[in-house]
Structures are given as structure tokens and as C-alpha cells.
Amino acid sequence: MSKSRQSLGGSLFSAGARSTNSSTFARQGSGRYSVSSRSNVSTLRVVAKSEYNILESYGFSLPVQVTEVLTFNERNINVSVNYSQNGWAWLVQGRRLFVWQYRDNPNQKPGTGFGVETFSTPRRPYAGQCRQLTLPHCDIGHKASLVTVFVNEGHQMASCLAVSPAGDVRYWQSIAHDGSCIDEYNILEGQEFEQLIGLGGQEFVLATTTCSLMRLNVHLQNGRYTIVPRLIKPPSGFFGGIGKRFASIIIGMHTNQERENKLVKISCEKISQNPSEWHITVLADRWIQRWAVQPQSGNERFLSEDADIMKKMRDFFHQKLWNTRDVSEIELWALDMQATDRGVIILAAAVNEQRSPQVYYALMTVIFEPDNTFTLKESTIMRYKGFYSAERLAELIDFRFIANRSFAYVYNDRYIFPVALAETDTVSSQGSSPTSTGGEEVEKLEFHAREDMILMGNCFQNTPLFFSRLNGMVVITPSDFDPSDMFNSSVSSDMFNPNCSVADATVLMQQSIFAPATTNAGNLILYELDPEEIASVTEMQEQDPVQQLKAAFIYHIKRNT
């Protein structure tokens, strides 16, 4: 397959190991994916388009209250957005928190087997109901990365947990009642919280700007909900001496360093189901750490730290771009991180001002080895390059990314750059090196409306979803389709994970890359297309030779399989 063709289906078709279990997903009754119910896909609004991908509207329409905030918000009031895989989204403006559903939650509709309940369609029939909650007072300013919305087992209405940067926690058992909340104040004095992640149920991990970690648990005691915070302490002697250990707890200091650490990102991945265990990866501006957390037992273990991760990334840039220069000339920034099933991917930027003002960007995959060490396995240099100046530094390093198995989507508030990830098991930049790209044009999805911008990006089950100020939720889909991809595609490997429960596997199937919410009508796998349905739709409308040809082709293939 050519490199350009690979980028066509990168957002939907996995380039990893292809499943041979296609019989598992044979039709369960006629018309599981009705062509008529998907006819609205072609009418969805296209927000942006590149040579190989399009960005189009997704999910339910935005609630009126959210649209008003995004449209009329004052410039001096910060607005942030986030959303989760369970179908809930939230927006933070000052002390106001807006919560709504951007799609149906499949977990609340129990099915009778794999694939019976599908991932919701991307049509927008109505603007969903919106709940408004009040956040605790905070002079620093709230952010959506410190809020999470979830549905407790056995409950219909969602719950919400919010943490202020100053450390005040507020929990709503039901988002339907703003006044029925509980608070816990000043859980860690002298720290500023930056990010909140959920471990399932009512277990959470918080990270501060200086990389201190704290666990949060909400549990029912004597008929009342209580919030229990607990600081995760570094292992005894890890920082060398009581003074350093105490400093690491209070301000997050690191061995042999005078300044505080700066958090880049924390991420989590579920390692085992029973007992439940999660691995937490913490990336700072000088090191990377790995922790194991068991929510049910309340235990956590420090696994490893690599204080040379920045050196490894700098050496990569030196080897690939500036091997005739001194490595100390290279200035490096770690910008973002995401845990994937191919490893932890780090987005980094580097410049050598002594050589040229060009800023290079690379996606580097770090593997956590069984011997508790970190190995830099794969690296992909982007074709896109910036032009360095001290005045533009904030703009040059204001990039984040989301990724599935084969593609990453690097973005700022105006652009999205699809990037094919390296497929080798060694450090490589083949096919992506600036010295080998020649005059190839950089593929990008660009917002042309001046007032539009990207507020957030997330990737759920290989589906790249973004939140746009003017368009709300949008999804990246291929703008063209190679028929060979239809037979080479595979569902999420998580479905075949031995640690994945039947219930989890059902949800994964519901949210697979072939679900109606994430594909164009022409991209369904063979056994999900019913030639009789295609023909009947054609008969109800004008005679469409293209539809007739599709029906005849599918009928011919299925008759001979």
C-alpha cells in the first residue's frame, strides 16, 4: 500500500496486526446497520478538509446554553472543554460548569450480545439537555481537565467530581441537583492542581503542576458520601535523605535539582481486570515515572523512573538532524504524552539555533520493559516545521496530539496534522525525515473561520474526536476509500484482551471503528452491508446506478463466500 493511501484510512483502519476472527462479527439478523438510517451521514456539515481526511460534525447538537457561552464569552474569561468516552461532555467558564451528553451512552442500554447495541450515529436530531453546576470559589481559575463526569453502577443520572487548582473538591452524586453536593477543602496546601484522571468507579488520581500525586476516593459511609484524599509518597530513600524526601512531598523537588519539576502530562492504562490494576505514567520536563495503582485495595507501587528520557530524545534529534553539531546546542521541549497499546507516545519539539531557526517536531514511542526500564523504540519526525524566535516560543510549543494505533493527530487551536506513525521496532524516521520528504506538502486540516478554534481533542477506540468552538464535536474520517482497506481492517485489539470482561468487550464492540458513528456509509465491512436493503432504498428513491452496482457487487461476493 502506498504511503499516501495509508493516510486515507488512518483514522479508522488499524495498521496493526489484522484480525483473522472475521467470522465473529457476522451479521446478527437482517440490517444491523441500516443503510436508510445512515443516509443522513452525507448531509453532515463538513468543517474542514485536507487531501486525505475530512473533519465533520459529530453527535448531538450543542445545548443552547453552551452555544451562547462559546459565542458571547468575554476574552478575559477562560473557557475550557473536556469530554469522556461515556458520552458526557462538560464546559467550564469561571465558576460555571455546564454538563451535557454529546452522544448516547451504550453502557446504559444493556444488549443481548456482541454488537447488538451500536455506537450512536453521528446525526444531530436535537440539542441535548444541559445541566449547570456551580464550582467552588477559586482565585486561580477553574479548568475542564480537573473535572470528570461519570455514571455510577445502578444509577441513571450522571455524577460529577470537580477539583479547583487550589485544592478544593466538590462532588455531586447527581448532576440534576446543583445544591446537593459535598465539599472537601484545601486537600494539599501550597500546591496547584493541574490534571485529574479516573480509574473507574469512584477512584481518581490528581497531579499538581510540580508532579505531586494524590489519590481521591468518594465512598458511602453511614449513609453519607465522603471525599477521602491521600498523598502518594515517593518510596523511602528514593530522593536520598530526609530533607529531599520531605521536599519532594511538599514541592515536588527531584534529586540533584534546585528548581521544581514541571508537569507535562499524566496518563493511565488498565493493565489487569481481576484484580484491577492501573499503570500511571507521569511525564515531567526532566524525567518520566511509572506507578502501579490498585483502586480496590488502595495500594500503589512505584515501578520506575527514567531521569535520562530527555537526554534520549535529545540524542535522537542530534543523530537524525544535527549529528555534525554539538548536542549541547539543541534546545528540547516535551509537549504532550499519551498512553497507547503500542507504548507511551511523547510529542517533542527541538531547535538548534546555531544551525538554523527551524523547529522540528517528533513523536517518540517509549516502551516500559519487564525489567522496569524505559526504552525509546520508535520515532517519527513530522514534515511540519516551525520558525523559531523568542517572541513566538509560546506559539511554537503550543501543540498537543491524540493517537490511535497507526496515526497521530498533532494539533493546536487552528490546525490538525495527521501523522503516520513509524511501524518499526527501532528508532527510525524513515518516510518522515525532513531530509527524505523532498517537496511533499504537509497535510493539515485548517479552520478557515477566524473566530473558530480547537478547544480539545480525545481519541476513543481509534476514533479521533475534537471539540471546535463554532461546531462543537467533530470527527476525522477518510475523504476517500480504498476497497482493499475494507478487507484488511480489524476491530480494537482490546476486545481480545484476556483481561477484558464480557461486559467490557461488549462496550468495546459497540464502540469499534466500524460502528456507524465513526465511518462513512461506504466504509462498512462486507458482512454489515445488505444488498437487499441497498436495493430497497434505491427503489424508494430515484434509480441510482451507483447503488444498484453496489448491491450487485455485494450480492455477488457474499454468494461466493
N, C-alpha and C positions, 0 to 999 in steps of 0.2 A: 504493500500500500504506500502510495506516495506521501511525503510529509505534509503537503497541502491538504490532501484528502483526509489525513488523520485529524486535522483540526476541525473538519466539518462536524464530526460527531463527538468531539472530545467531551462535551458537557454531558453526554448521555451514554455513550457506548464505552464500556471499560476496555482498556488496553491491557489489563492484567490477564491472569490465567482464565481461559474461557471455560465455561461450564459445559460438561457433557451430559448434564441431567435435564436436558430439554423436555424429556417426557414428563417430568414432574409438573410442568406448567401447562399441560394440555388443557383444552377447554373444559370447563365445568358447566355444561348446559349451553344453550344457544345464546350467542350475543352477550358475552360477558362485558365486552367493550362495544357498545352500540355505536355504529357509525353516525346514526342520526343524532345521538346525544352529544357527539363530538363535533357536530357541524359548526358550532359556534367558534371553534378554535381559529379558523381562518379569518374571523372577523375581529379578533382581539387586536387591540391597539399596539402597533409596533413603535417602541420608544426609541430604539437606536438600532443600527445595522452596520455590520462590517462585511468583509468579503465572504466569510465563512459562518458567521453567527449573527443571530438577531436577539434583541432584548425586547420582550413583550410583556404586557400586563399579566398578572397572576393573582388568583384568589378572589376573595370578595372585595367589593369596593370599600374604600376608606370611609369610616364613620364621618358624619358632618363635623363633629367637634374636632376630630383630628385634622381634617382638611382645613378648617379655619385656623387652627394653631400654626400649621405649616405655611399657610398663605399670608397670614397677617402678623406673624411673630416679629417682635421688635429685635433689631440687630444686637442689642446689648443683653438679650436674654438667651442663654444657651438652650438648644433643643437637641436631644439625643433619642435614638430609637434602638430597640432590640426586639428579637423575636426568637421563638424556640420551635423545635421540631413538633411539639404537641399541638400546633395550630394557633397559639396565642402570641400576640404582639403587644408591645407597650411603648409609650412615648412619654418622655419626661420634659417638662417645661417649668422651670423654677421649682415650686413645691407641688405642682400639679402632676399627677400620674394618670394617664389615660390607658385603659386596657381594653382590648377587643380581639375577636377571632378573625384571622385572615383566611382561614380555611377550616373545614370540619375536622374534628379530632377523631381519627379512626379508633382510638382506644376506648371511646365512649359508645361505640357501636359494635358489640361483640359479634363476630362472624361464626360461621359453622365450619370453616376450614381455610386452608391457604387461599388467599386471593378473592374470597367471596365479597369482602368489603374492600373497595378500592380506594386508593389515594384520591382525594377530592378533585373534581375537574377545575380547570382554571377560569371557568366562566364567572361573570360578576353579576349575579341576579339582583343583589341588593346590598345596601350599606349595612354592615353588621352593627349590632347594639354595642354601645361603648359605655364602660364604667369609669367614673372619675374618682380617684382617691387622693388623699392629702398626705404628702410626705412630711417627715419630722423637720423641724427647723434646722437649717444649716447655712452658715455664712459662706462656706466654700462653694456650694452649688452641687446639686444632685446630678447623677448621670445614670443612663439606662443600663450600663454594664454592672451596676450594683443593685439591680432589680431582677427578680425572677418570678414567673407565673407558672403554676403547676396545678394539676388536679389530683387530689388525694384519693387513694383507693376507696371506693364505695361512695364517693361524693359526685354530685352533678356539677356544682358550681366550682370554679377555679379558686385557688388560694394564691396569696401573693406575699413575698418577703422582700423588703427594701432596706438597704443599709446606706446611711449617709456617709460621705467621705470622712466625717469627723468621728464616726463610730457609733451612731445611734441606730438601733434596729427597730423596725416596725413590721408586725406580722398581721395579716388579715386572713382569718380562717375562710371567709367568703368575700369575694370582691364585690358582692351585691350590697354589702353594708360597710360603708366607709367608717362609721363610728365604732364598729365592733372590732377593734384592733388591740393588740398588746404591744408594749414598748420595752426595750432594754437600752439603757443609756450608757454612753462612754465605755464601750467594751474594751478599748485599748487606747489608753491616754497617750497623747503625743505622736500618734501615727495618723496617716491619711490613707484611707482605703481606696483601692483602685479597681479591683475586679472580684466578682462573685461567680462561683461555679456550683452547680448542683450535682449531687452524687446519687440521685434517686431518693424517693420518699421525702423525708424532711431533714436530710443531711446536706450540709453545704460547707464549702471551703472559701475563705476570704484571703485576699492578698493585698498587702499595702504597697505603696509606691517604693518602699525600701526593702521589699521582698520578705517581710514577716508574714507568716501564715497563721491563720486562725480557723478553727472548726466551729461551726454553728449547728446546733440541733434544736428543733422545735418538737416538743413531745407533750403528751397529755398526762397531767399528774393531779390526782384528786379532783378530777372533773374540770381542770383548768389547763390551758395551754401555757407553757413556759418556754422562754428562749434561753438556751444554755451555751454561752461562748467559752471556748478553751483555746489557749495559745499552743501552737505546735512548736515545741522547743527543739533546737538543734541537738544532735547526740552529744553525750558527755565527752568533753575533751576535744570535740571537733574543731573548735575555734582556738584551742590552745590557751589554757589558763582561765581562771575565774573571771578576770576583768573582761577578756574578749567574749567569753560566753555570755556574761551579763549584758555587754554592749550589743551583742548580736540579737538578744531578745528585745532590747529597748529600741535600738535604732537600725538594726539590720546590718551591722558592720561585718566586713569579711576579713579573713586572715591577711595580715601584712598590707592592709589598705587603710588609708586615713579617711577617704571620703565614703559616703554612704553608697550602697548599691542602688541602682535604678532598675525598677521592674520593666521588662519589655512585655511579657505575656505569661499567663499560666494556662495550661490546658489539661484535660483529663481524658482518660480512656479506660473502659471497663475491661479488666483482664480475666476475671473468672466470675461465674454466676453463683456457685454454691461451694464454699462461702463467697459472698460478694466481696470483690476486691477491685480497687481502682488504683491506677498509677497516675500521679500528679507530676507534671513536668513544669518546672519553673525556669524561665529564661530571664537572666539579668543582663546588664550591659557588659558583664565581665565573666560570667560563668553560667552553667546550666546544671540544675539539680533534678533528681528523681526521687519521689516518695511513693510508698505504698500505703493505701488507706483502706481500712475495713469499716464501712459505716455501721454495720450491725454490732460489732464488738467494741467499737470506739477506739480501736488501736490504729497506730500508724507506725511505719518503719522508714527510716532514712536509708535509701538504697545507694545513691552515689552522687558525686559531684565531679564535674569536669571544669577545672579552672583554666584550661587551655583551649576552650572551644573558640574563643575569639582569635587566638593565635592560629588555630587550624583553618579558620575561614580566611584570615589574612594571608596565610601561606597559599591557599588556593588561588586567590586573586593574583598574588605575586607570581605563581607558577604559570598561570594562563595568560596574564596580560602584561606584567611588568617584570619578567624574570631577569632583565638586564639592569634593573634598578635595585636600590637598597630597599629591603622590606619595610624598614622603619619609616619610609616616605609615605606609606599607604595609610590613609585615614579610613576607618571602618565603622559602620553603624549596623547594629541588629535592629530590624524594623518590626518584625512580626513573626509569629510562630503558630503552627497548627499541628496537632497530632493526627496522623492518618494511618491506614493499615499498611502503608509501605514504610512508615517511620515518622519521626518528628521532622517537619519541614520548616526551615528558617529562611525568611526573606532578609537579605543583607544588601547593603549598598557600600561602595568603596570608590575612592578617588585618589589619584596620585598627582597632586598639583605640580610637582616638579617635572612631570612628563606631559600632562595635558589636563585641561579643565573638565574633561568628560567624566561623568559619574556613571558607574556601571552597577547593575542590579543582578543578583543571582539568587536562585532558590536551591538550598542545600538540605539534603536529607540526612538526618542523624539517626543512627540505629543504636538502641540500648541493648548491649550484648548480654548473654547469660552470665558472664563474669563481672557484671555490674560496671562495665566501661562504656564509653560513648565512642562510636566510630562514624566518621564522615564518609558516607557511602556514595552518594550521587549528588551532582551539582549541575545546574542548568543556568547559563548566563542568558539574560534577556537581550533581545535585539534593541529594545528601547534604551536610550541613554539620555541622561540629563546634562546640563551645562552648569558647572559649579561656580558659585560666587557666595561669599559670606552672607550677603543680604538675602539670598534665596535659599539658604540652608533649610529653613523650616519647611518650605515647599518641596524641596528635593527629597526629604526623608519622610514626607507625609504620605507614605504608601502602606497599604495593608494587602492581604490576599486571603482567598479561600481556595480549597483544592479538593478534587476527587482523586481517583487512582492515577489517572493519566494526564490530567490537565490542572493547572493552577490559573486563577484569575486575579491578577495583580491590579489594584485599583486605588485611586484617590477620589476626591469629590467630583471629578469631571470625567475621568477616563477609566475604562476597563481593558486590560491587556490579557488576552488568552495566551497561555504559555504551555507548550508541550513539555512535560517533564521527562528527564533522562530515564532510559529504560535499562541502563547497565547497572552492574553491581559494584562499580568502581567510580572514583571521582572522575567525572567527564563533563565536557561541554560540547561534544560533537553535535553538529546540527544547530547549535545555538551560539557558538562562539562568535564574537564580533569580527574575528579575522576570517570567518568562513561564510558569513551571510551575504557578502557582496552587496548588491544594490537592492536586496529584498526589502519590501516595505513592511513596516511594523503594523501588525493587525491590532486594531483598537476599536472599541465601542465608545462613541463620544456623545455626550449630551449637548445638543445644539442650542437649547433654550438657555439663555443667560442665567435665569433665576433657578434653574434646575440643578440638582446635585445629588450625589450618592451619600446617604447617611449611614448605611450599614450593609454588610454582606455576610451571609452564612451559607454553608453547604450542608444539606441534609440528604443522606442516602444518594449521593452523587448528583444531587440537584442544586445547581448554583442559583441562590436567591439573593436579590439585592432590594434595598428599600430606597426609592427615589423620592425627593421632596415633592415633585409635582405628580408623580404617577403611582406612588405607594409601592406595593410589592411587584417586582418584575423578575422574570426568569430568563436565563440564557438558553436558547435552543439552536440547533444547527439551521443554517439558512438553506442548505442543500442536503441531499441524501444520497448516499451510495448504497444500492441494493445489496451489495455484498456485506455491508455492516449489519443488515437485518439478521443474517445467519451467523455472524461472528459475535454478536452481543451476548452479554451474560448479566445475570442479576447480582445483587450485592452478595459478596462472599460471606458477609455476616450471617446470612441465612443458614450456611453450612457449618457455622462455628459450633463445635461440640458443647461449648459452654453457654450457648444461646437456648433459652427455654422455648417451648412450643408457642407460648403467648408472644414472646418477643419476636420469634420467627414469623408469626402471623403478621405482626405490625410491620416487620421489615418487608415482607412480601407486598403488603398493602402500599408501602411507600417505595417500591422498587422503581428502577429507572424506566420501566415500561409502563408505569401507571399513567392514566390519562392526563394527570396534571403536569407531566413533565415532557411529553413528546408531542410532535406534530402528528396529524392524522395519518400521514404516510409512513410513520416510523414504528408502527406496532409490529411485534413479532408475528411470524406466519400464522400460528395457530390461534391468534386472537382476532384474525380477520375472517369474517363470514361472508363468502361470495353472495349468498342469498340476500343478506342484509344490504350489501352494496348495490345489488341489482334492484331491490325493492325501493331503496332511496332514489335510485336513478329513475324508476318508473313514476314515482310521485312527482318528480320534477321534470325538467326538460331532458330529452335523451342526451346523455353526456357520453361521448365515445371514450373518454378517458376512464370514467367509472366502469363502463362496460368492459374495457380492456383489462382493468384491474381485476374485476370479478372473474373474467375468463382465465386470466393467468393464475390466480389463487386457486380456482377450482381445478385447473389442470395439475398444479403442483400437489395439492392435497390428495387428489385422486391417485397419484403415483407415489405416495409416501406411506 
